[in-house]
Amino acid sequence: MVEDKPLVSIIVPVYNVESYIRRCLESIATVIRKSDDREIEIICVDDGSDDNSGAICDEYALKYKNIKVYHNKNQGVSRARNFGLHKANGTYIAWCDSDDFLDEKWYEYVVYTLKSEDVDGVVIGYTKKYNNKEKNIVCETYGLCEQKEYIKLLSADDKIKSYLYIHILKKEILSKCKMDFNLNTYEDYDLLTQTSLLMRKIYIINKPLYYYTFRKSSITNTSKPEDLFNAMKIAKKRCEIYQLKGIPYSKAGYWKTIMIYCIKSAYDKQEYCRYKTCIEGLKNTMIDIALARKLNLKYKICLLMLMVFPRNLIGKMWGILK
């Protein structure tokens, strides 16, 4: 810490999550109790909730002076995150979605690393919670990672996903980037493309320190074909930026977005023309996709499925594969 400046600000965008927010704030309270008095700062941005989410945040702010709560009108998660970023005082910025929570060892691993290593950011693993099942997603690499290697891992979209909540980044770097408030999905992806170009030293912690709660009703999981088509554009733009700058990268992440769009739009008659165009594009790159080392087997099977099965069976087959 520099004088009274927190080491880390954790930004929590909040919207109608009264069933989850206590669990989230309790996990953050664990981090607060382990830290020095001004080491951790929590910024809760209530994005116009019409349930008890905002009141619960206020309740925790009364218990912990490190927690600050702001009540805004509803503008969407990107604007809530951006508002939190402007209010944050920490050297580093961490993120926690209000229906998720932090592992009890988050402080020991993340804060210790930020204190002991001069890095631009830290990447952690996470646990995906779905119904009563849990799946850990961690990178094989542990320790310091240079920019080129990090970009290869990020663009592969496998063990390091383009999720803000597994990235703890310097505020100085985030402040030089721009969030696109018009995006309904892949806003993390777009922002992390920008930050990756400014990061020189990254520390990877291959421990699942964040719990992501899969909800069928969340924005991510109810994305419309139009949003997913735009997501393909964002993924393509990442490839074009890296290629223009001569930075080695993987196309695996881009190929995944195409396949996901095809799966999600398989039943939509209005998407037929774009669907066929995407299928043709996949056909033209089948060999490259099949040989891609950074693309896991699930997506290679998905490619075969898209090539072989009729459109009306694609969704069902993907459900089995998942």
C-alpha positions in Angstrom: 0.0 0.0 0.0 1.0 3.6 -0.6 0.0 5.7 2.4 -3.8 5.3 2.7 -4.3 3.8 -0.8 -5.7 0.2 -0.8 -3.8 -2.5 -2.5 -6.9 -4.0 -4.1 -10.4 -2.7 -4.9 -12.9 -5.4 -5.4 -15.8 -4.2 -7.6 -19.2 -5.9 -7.2 -22.0 -5.0 -9.7 -25.3 -5.8 -8.1 -28.7 -6.3 -9.7 -31.7 -8.3 -8.3 -29.6 -11.0 -6.6 -31.1 -11.1 -3.1 -30.8 -14.9 -3.1 -27.1 -14.8 -3.7 -25.6 -11.5 -2.5 -25.2 -12.5 1.1 -23.0 -15.5 0.1 -21.0 -13.2 -2.1 -20.4 -10.5 0.6 -19.7 -13.2 3.3 -16.9 -14.5 1.1 -15.5 -11.0 0.6 -15.9 -10.3 4.4 -13.5 -13.3 4.9 -11.0 -11.5 2.8 -11.5 -8.3 4.7 -11.0 -10.0 8.1 -7.7 -11.4 6.9 -6.4 -8.1 5.6 -4.8 -5.0 7.1 -7.2 -2.2 7.9 -6.9 -0.4 4.5 -5.5 -3.2 2.4 -8.8 -4.2 0.7 -11.6 -1.9 -0.6 -15.0 -3.2 -1.7 -17.1 -1.2 -4.2 -20.7 -2.4 -4.4 -22.6 -0.8 -7.3 -26.4 -1.4 -7.0 -27.5 -1.1 -10.6 -31.2 -0.1 -9.8 -32.2 -3.4 -8.1 -35.9 -3.6 -7.3 -35.5 -6.4 -4.7 -33.6 -6.4 -1.4 -30.1 -6.6 -2.9 -29.2 -3.0 -2.3 -30.5 -3.1 1.3 -28.4 -6.2 2.0 -25.3 -4.4 0.6 -26.0 -1.4 3.0 -26.3 -3.9 5.9 -22.8 -5.2 5.2 -21.4 -1.6 4.7 -22.5 -0.9 8.3 -20.5 -3.9 9.5 -17.4 -3.2 7.5 -15.9 0.2 6.8 -14.0 -1.2 3.8 -17.3 -1.7 2.0 -18.8 1.2 0.0 -22.2 1.0 -1.6 -23.5 3.2 -4.4 -27.1 3.1 -5.6 -27.6 4.0 -9.2 -30.4 3.7 -11.7 -30.3 0.6 -13.9 -27.8 1.0 -16.8 -26.4 -2.5 -17.2 -23.4 -4.4 -15.9 -20.8 -2.7 -18.1 -21.7 0.8 -16.8 -21.9 -0.5 -13.3 -18.4 -1.9 -13.6 -17.2 1.3 -15.1 -18.8 3.4 -12.4 -17.1 1.1 -9.8 -13.7 1.5 -11.5 -14.0 5.3 -11.3 -14.8 5.1 -7.6 -12.1 2.6 -6.8 -8.9 3.8 -5.1 -6.9 0.5 -5.2 -3.6 0.0 -7.1 -5.2 -3.2 -8.5 -8.8 -4.0 -9.4 -10.5 -7.3 -8.8 -14.1 -8.2 -9.8 -16.7 -10.4 -8.2 -20.2 -10.9 -9.8 -22.9 -10.7 -7.1 -24.2 -14.2 -7.7 -20.6 -15.6 -7.4 -18.2 -15.8 -4.5 -14.5 -15.9 -3.6 -12.7 -19.0 -2.2 -11.5 -18.7 1.4 -7.9 -18.8 0.2 -8.3 -15.9 -2.2 -6.5 -13.5 0.1 -3.5 -15.8 0.8 -2.8 -16.4 -2.9 -3.8 -13.2 -4.6 -2.8 -10.5 -2.0 0.5 -12.3 -1.2 1.4 -12.4 -4.9 0.6 -8.7 -5.4 2.8 -7.8 -2.4 5.7 -10.0 -3.4 5.7 -9.6 -7.2 5.9 -6.5 -9.4 3.3 -7.5 -12.0 0.7 -5.9 -14.2 -1.9 -8.5 -13.3 -2.7 -11.8 -11.7 -4.8 -14.6 -13.3 -6.5 -17.2 -11.1 -8.4 -20.4 -11.7 -12.1 -20.8 -11.0 -14.8 -23.4 -10.1 -17.9 -23.6 -12.1 -20.9 -24.6 -10.0 -23.9 -26.1 -11.9 -26.7 -27.6 -10.0 -24.9 -29.8 -7.4 -21.8 -30.3 -9.6 -18.5 -28.5 -9.5 -15.8 -28.3 -12.2 -12.4 -26.7 -11.6 -10.8 -24.8 -14.5 -7.2 -23.9 -14.0 -4.2 -23.2 -16.2 -1.3 -25.7 -16.2 1.2 -22.8 -15.9 2.1 -21.4 -12.5 4.1 -18.3 -11.8 5.4 -15.4 -13.9 4.2 -15.3 -17.5 5.4 -12.8 -20.3 2.9 -11.0 -22.5 3.4 -13.3 -25.6 2.7 -16.5 -23.7 -0.3 -14.9 -21.9 -1.8 -13.8 -25.2 -1.5 -17.3 -26.6 -3.3 -18.7 -23.6 -6.0 -16.0 -23.6 -6.7 -16.3 -27.3 -7.0 -20.1 -27.0 -9.9 -19.5 -24.6 -9.4 -22.8 -22.8 -7.7 -22.7 -19.4 -7.6 -18.9 -19.3 -11.0 -17.5 -20.2 -11.7 -13.9 -21.1 -13.6 -13.4 -17.8 -12.9 -10.2 -15.8 -13.5 -12.1 -12.5 -10.4 -14.3 -12.9 -8.2 -11.2 -13.7 -6.8 -8.9 -11.1 -5.4 -6.0 -13.0 -3.6 -2.7 -12.3 -6.1 0.2 -12.3 -3.5 2.2 -14.3 -3.9 -0.2 -17.2 -7.7 -0.5 -17.0 -8.0 3.3 -17.0 -6.3 3.4 -20.4 -8.9 1.1 -21.9 -12.5 1.6 -22.9 -15.5 -0.4 -22.1 -18.1 -0.7 -24.8 -21.4 0.0 -23.1 -23.4 -1.2 -26.2 -22.3 -4.8 -25.8 -24.8 -7.2 -24.3 -22.3 -10.1 -24.2 -18.5 -10.5 -24.6 -17.8 -7.1 -22.9 -15.1 -8.9 -20.8 -13.6 -10.3 -24.0 -13.4 -6.9 -25.7 -11.9 -5.2 -22.6 -9.3 -8.0 -22.0 -8.1 -7.7 -25.6 -7.2 -4.1 -24.8 -5.6 -4.8 -21.5 -3.5 -7.7 -22.9 -1.7 -5.3 -25.2 -0.6 -3.2 -22.1 0.4 -6.0 -19.8 4.1 -7.0 -19.7 4.3 -9.2 -16.6 1.4 -11.5 -15.5 1.4 -14.0 -12.6 -0.7 -17.1 -13.1 -2.1 -18.9 -10.0 -3.4 -22.3 -11.0 -5.7 -22.6 -8.1 -9.5 -22.3 -8.3 -10.0 -19.2 -6.1 -13.3 -18.0 -7.6 -16.7 -19.7 -7.7 -18.8 -19.0 -10.7 -22.5 -19.9 -10.3 -24.1 -21.1 -13.5 -27.6 -19.7 -13.8 -29.9 -20.4 -16.8 -31.5 -17.0 -16.3 -28.3 -15.0 -16.4 -27.5 -12.6 -19.4 -24.7 -14.8 -20.5 -26.8 -17.9 -20.8 -29.8 -16.2 -22.4 -27.9 -14.5 -25.2 -29.8 -14.1 -28.4 -28.4 -15.2 -31.8 -27.9 -11.5 -32.6 -25.7 -11.0 -29.5 -23.7 -14.2 -30.3 -23.2 -13.0 -33.9 -21.8 -9.8 -32.5 -19.6 -11.9 -30.2 -18.1 -13.5 -33.3 -17.2 -10.0 -34.5 -15.5 -9.2 -31.2 -13.5 -12.4 -31.3 -12.5 -11.8 -34.9 -11.4 -8.3 -34.0 -9.1 -9.7 -31.4 -7.4 -11.9 -34.0 -7.1 -9.0 -36.4 -5.5 -6.8 -33.7 -2.9 -9.4 -32.7 -2.2 -10.2 -36.3 -1.7 -6.5 -37.2 0.7 -6.1 -34.3 2.6 -9.3 -35.2 1.8 -11.0 -31.9 1.5 -14.8 -32.0 -2.0 -16.0 -31.0 -4.4 -18.9 -31.2 -7.5 -18.8 -33.4 -9.1 -21.4 -31.1 -11.2 -18.8 -29.2 -12.5 -17.4 -32.4 -13.5 -20.8 -33.8 -15.3 -21.5 -30.6 -17.5 -18.4 -30.9 -18.5 -19.4 -34.4 -19.5 -22.9 -33.3 -21.4 -21.6 -30.3 -23.3 -19.2 -32.6 -24.2 -22.0 -34.9 -25.5 -24.2 -32.1 -27.5 -21.4 -30.5 -29.0 -20.2 -33.8 -29.8 -23.7 -35.2 -33.5 -23.4 -34.5 -33.8 -19.8 -35.6 -35.2 -19.5 -39.1 -34.3 -15.9 -39.3 -30.6 -16.8 -38.8 -30.5 -19.3 -41.7 -28.4 -17.2 -44.1 -25.8 -16.2 -41.5 -25.8 -19.8 -40.1 -25.0 -21.2 -43.6 -22.3 -18.7 -44.1 -20.7 -19.6 -40.8 -20.9 -23.4 -41.6 -19.2 -22.8 -44.9 -16.5 -20.9 -43.1 -16.0 -23.8 -40.7 -15.8 -26.2 -43.6 -13.0 -24.2 -45.2 -11.0 -24.3 -42.0 -11.8 -27.9 -40.9 -8.2 -29.2 -41.3 -6.8 -26.3 -39.3 -9.4 -26.7 -36.6 -8.9 -30.5 -36.4 -5.1 -30.0 -36.0 -5.3 -27.1 -33.5 -3.5 -28.1 -30.3 -5.2 -25.4 -28.3 -8.7 -26.5 -29.2 -10.0 -29.2 -26.8 -11.7 -32.4 -28.0 -15.2 -31.2 -27.1 -15.1 -28.5 -29.8 -13.6 -30.8 -32.4 -16.5 -33.2 -31.8 -18.8 -30.1 -32.0 -17.3 -29.3 -35.4 -18.0 -32.8 -36.7 -21.5 -32.6 -35.3 -22.2 -29.3 -37.2 -20.9 -30.9 -40.4 -22.9 -34.1 -40.1 -26.2 -33.6 -38.3 -29.2 -31.8 -39.7 -29.8 -28.3 -38.3 -32.8 -29.3 -36.2 -30.8 -31.9 -34.2 -27.8 -29.7 -33.4 -29.1 -28.3 -30.1 -30.0 -31.7 -28.8 -26.6 -33.2 -29.8 -24.8 -30.3 -28.1 -26.8 -30.9 -24.9 -25.5 -34.5 -24.8 -22.0 -33.4 -25.5 -22.0 -30.8 -22.7 
